[in-house]
């Protein structure tokens, strides 16, 4: 596998990144690096991303040593084998809950019912959290369901919306502007500030979508 490139992201942050495409193998190596780096001297926080790891450090840290350790950690090939939780998400597909289901069906050449069947038949792995608190970037979308984002993003996507954006699927934890194709909706609370932990998802979790209702 390719090498990890390390550069200064901010005054007290380094970013170790590897080129795309994203894969579960790469993410497992990122998770293993994060667990190791969290114990290094001077490290304040570690933030796994897709194909990258950000390391935040304090003023006493040896930056050259951190950079060297990141490269060595990636080169070691160590991968996290931890298995996260299985989280099932009930979804109402189509109609007012998924206004773009017909567009996804037209793009893929599948019927709306078949789009729902394939989407809910998959198992998705949470790679990392970002964009919004509790928003999970997942791998595992069936390639035939990949659909480009909308040409004109919505100014407000309702919280709980389940969508497809390119080669990924995800759920909006809170209302926000967005351009993903909306195919369904869930009432699951993805992020609750006073819950422990606040996010329903964590990196490494497996997600299944359960079709409760389909309006084609």
Secondary structure, DSSP 8 states (H G I E B T S, - for coil): ----EEEEEETTEEEEE--S---HHHHHHHHHHHHHHTTSTTEEEEEEETTEEEEEE-TTS-HHHHHHHHHHHHHTT--------EEEEEEEEETTT-TTHHHHHHHHTS-HHHHHHHHHH--EEEEEE-SSTT-EEEE---GGG-B---SS-EEEE-TTEEEEEBTEEEE-SS-EEE-SEEEEE-----B-TTSSSSBS--TT-EEEEEEEEEE-
